[in-house]
Amino acid sequence: MVRKMSIPTSKTSLLLFLCQIISALDVPLDSKLLEELSQPPTITQQSPKDYIVDPRENIVIQCEAKGKPPPSFSWTRNGTHFDIDKDAQVTMKPNSGTLVINIMNGGKAEAYEGVYQCTARNERGAAISNNIVIRPSRSPLWTKEKLEPNHVREGDSLVLHCRPPVGLPPPIIFWMDNAFQRLPQSERVSQGLNGDLYFSNVQPEDTREDYICYARFNHTQTIQQKQPISVKVFSMDSLNDTIAANLSDTDIYGAKPVTERQPVLLTPTGSTSTKVELRGNVLLLECIAAGLPTPVIRWIKEGGELPANRTFFENFKKTLKIIDVSEADSGNYKCIARNTLGSVHHVISVTVKAAPYWITAPRNLVLSPGEDGTLICRANGNPKPSISWLANGVPIAIAPEDPSRKVDGDTIIFSHVQERSSAVYQCNASNEYGYLLANAFVNVLAEPPRILTPANKLYQVIADRPALLDCAYFGSPKPEIEWFKGVKGSILRGNEYVFHDNGTLEIPVAQKNNAGTYTCVARNELGKIQNEVHLEIKDPTMIIKQPEYKVIQRYGQVSFECIIKHDSTLLPTVTWLKDNDELPDDERFLVGKDNLTIMNVTDKDDGTYTCIVNTTLDSVSASAVLTVVAAPPTPAIIYARPNPPFDLELTGQLERSVDLSWIPGDENNSPITNFVIEYEDALHEPGVWHYQTEVPGTQTTVQLKLSPYVNYSFRVIAVNRIGRSQPSEPSEQYLTKSASPDENPANVQGIGSEPDNLVITWEPLKGFQSNGPGLQYKVSWRQKDVDDEWTSVIVANVSKYIVSGTPTFVPYEVKVQALNDLGYAPEPSEVIGHSGEDLPMVAPGNVQVHVINSTLAKVHWDPVPLKTVRGHLQGYKVYYWKVQSLSRRSRRHVEKNILTFRGNKTFGMLPGLEPYSSYKLNVRVVNGKGEGPASSDKVFKTPEGVPSSPSFLKITNPTLDSLTLEWGSPTHPNGVLTSYTLKFQPINNTHELGPLVEIRIPANESSLILKNLNYSTRYKFYFNAQTSVGSGSQITEEAVTIMDEAGILRPAVGAGKGYSEILFATSPVMHTVRPTFYKVQPLYPRIRNVTTAAAETYANISWEYEGPDHANFYVEYGVAGSKEDWKKEIVNGSRSFFVLKGLTPGTAYKVRVGAEGLSGFRSSEDVFETGPAMASRQVDIATQGWFIGLMCAVALLILILLIVCFIRRNKGGKYPVKEKEDAHADPEIQPMKEDDGTFGEYSDAEDHKPLKKGSRTPSDRTVKKEDSDDSLVDYGEGVNGQFNEDGSFIGQYSGKKEKEPAEGNESSEAPSPVNAMNSFV
């Protein structure tokens, strides 16, 4: 008995599918070939499954298909054949299956409701369309109803029902008032998903009679209006007043005041409800609550989190919106309404179902006779969809038998197909929520070979370059390709050829001997065909003499050579460039066959000149630099600017032009190169001259183009190499006639400033561009890609117009047209603008971090959908921050770093991270409005790195044979410290290094005592820390054991001599490198511990010196970071300090100290910074010498005056001051003169003029505060003395009334010693 091996069905399908991939034919996209090959029909265009049509317009049901031969079309309606020839209202487009049902000429759309299906058929099979359900849109009127006014008590809830008519599709509901203004909504008042208007609690301001519900039916562009609803809110105060007016004093009255109430759900009702939504749709859940205060709504998902990046809250958080729902979003969603008195909740059980969706849709199959293949149709859904197959539109169970075909569930297996196996198969996946229908054809072709490359095609290739000879082919079964060279040549084989799968023959390095005729042969079991192509090998183009670098004097002549060698059959072209651009359009540049000559060279000819040689097959180039230098001196000639032109004349005046002529002035030894013509518009901008045009210096007349409605006058300026002349005298004026505008505003833009507006801006026309009086602008806009009419307004004297109420970030077509009293400008061009941006809605998802090393990480994220950006995508921002160091476990102040990645980048690098640390990051999308929400924080950790050097190394307690080492742990351990390494070696008197000893120290140690060292010996120490990654940088130090007081001789340490072993009291791990001594820089003398103490303009420098006595020091300094030479100051004597003077305040300096006579011996650099420049210090004027001297002089002068007065009084002079005081209790005081600072008036006895009271001095020679406002207190000696910042006094030194308050200083005159003296008189 023969035993057959069985293969499981799934493995059979996989095997056949692989066979399909291997054996299916690729049909080249050759238009002629595609026209000749037979092909089953393919549906290319069809109407949507649910097709709602406008009942006022013709119904067009699309069905387009392609095939060879062209397919014929038929239709079914409601499952039966639809004979379009019997219905005069129905026609089918020529060469198409699209139906046109004529409604506009008497047809009724309702008569053509139904389910339509199109079939496209040819001799190779039949393809079918989806079931297209035709339904006319409906926008019924509101049913008439009598609406009673709503009387509501303040604080109660209220629901205004809309109940719109049932339309197709459903209408959009909104509430407005009689003025067509949208009713304001808030957390208290909002519209529900069903269109009703909900009041959580009513307030007196809700009283109105025009609550109107509108239903907009977009399909028919109609709006239906409900009758207005009246709401009357009565407050408790008004109700109490009404009751009080109708009751006596003895009655008990009084309504309860407005009381607060805990939340109650208005919708949905009850405690639970259910909701079914389909996969991929938008899930909308709603909770609206009544209560006082107004409740706040919160949403949670029981047993899970709300999906990030897909969850949005609308209608003041009363609506939960989840976009693109999936089965994972099923579950219980709880809304919680809460106010200060309590809360209420409702649980909505959501179930997500799914209409069928493709996993693997069937694909067209092109096979050769005898080949195998498979069609696979896999779909998923909830519930799981059923799969059914059709062949040419007929269920496969009743379709004609095909022995090569076998149906296995969602797979059709084809074995040993024949030409009659060609057909179109339909896969239908359906469940209760919808269906999917896909057409896929099996096209079995038996075609002899065809070569698609033109016969005798010539290929030309430069020697030593690749040659590719094409042999595009097609055949079924797939032909085999062979290449031959020559008429009777053998088949080509070997490593010098490359044979490509598409038939191309490649010769990687073509040589002269590869030239000739090549034959391509294609054969299969149905025939054989061949084609010849020809290959020519050309010599490469070369520049055998290249242009060379040239230096030429100004006004000289220079020539560049470019001699070439090329294949005799190729025609070369030579092009010259200057600085990688075309040569200047100047007759001085002469291009010859093999050279470029420049005559009369000028400075602007300086640059790089390139010779480029091109043929049809290759290109070569060479460059050289030209440097222009000054010409040798010539006898002095006086050059000057030209004199201005004169005698300007206007002739040939027309509406749009005029002729201007002039006589040039003297050119002053420099030829006039050109004339500049300027104009003035006395009508719009008098006194302002504008550039009109310019002409060569040999031209003295020009025809000028003019604009309408301009009062022109012209002037001419001559220009030579020296400069421009003075302008000529203006010409006579010429006023042109008015006309409509010739041009429209420039730089028209449409950019929204807010999410709901569009700001249209433009550059207004200048005065002369208006062409006439009454300039205005017609601003027009319409939404792009929407069949809307233009909306226009006409404005004047503005350059901006704001369109309100626009959707967020949608494209608009915008145009601005100028007009005046005489008409419109030409039709303007349209520009595309966008309404205002809003913040992005979602955060980037799938944020991933890949840590590259201890300081660098790479972050990836998925781009957000462009529709959620709601603006121009500018890029993404990555916020990242260090949470803590993993080695120290200590948190610190979080400093967030931000990196911005422009454009639609989905990854970025995060540099500068700290090793062995924990970081967090999130990503946000950025548009022109700002940043979107952040993604969830992503935590990542950096690995360990090598540590920094120990923070310090101190060597203390030196003895005869021991040293104590103390150290601090690294400032940045960058990981877990594993140990420290100490290396040290002695240094002998000749500055040679002894053997190196290494010690490994545990990480938890911070000190070590080295014992059994040599006495009076200098040691050099090297110290570093380690982590598991490696060793960090080291710190070095030197120390000396002390001298043996007993004078014991220490062992010599030198090259070739013995060295005593060092014994240690501790037992760390160590090894010794035995002595090979190395020369080092001598340790003595040396300068160390350079320190600075800086002030504003000077700095104290000090240092420590170790070495021979009587060294002469110097200090070098300079500005830090500067490349200037060091400045040097010599230090007198052997001092170890120096003061640097004359420094700049607020400047960083570098400094070092050296010793004279010791070449190369100096300290390390130190850096210090001088203090900032300070404001001038206040000076205590009372301590200044000049002030003390001045006061002494004033006192002496007063003493002399008193003596004179006393003498004159004894001689009989009269000073009736006392009498005047007694006669007048409060006389007006004459102030001293403010202009020259002299004393107030007084006289002697001969003048009989009394001394003014304002200048009297008391007899006790003191100045009392109440007698003078300018006492010594005002000069800074008293406790109330004040000085300005510049050291001047605060106060007034002119005379005052005795009783005037002290704060009334009105003069701003600067004080002077003279004024100070006046106050003592």
Disulfide bonds with the S-S distance in Angstrom:
Cys63-Cys118 2.03
Cys162-Cys213 1.90
Cys287-Cys335 1.83
Cys377-Cys427 1.67
Cys471-Cys520 1.77
Cys562-Cys611 1.93
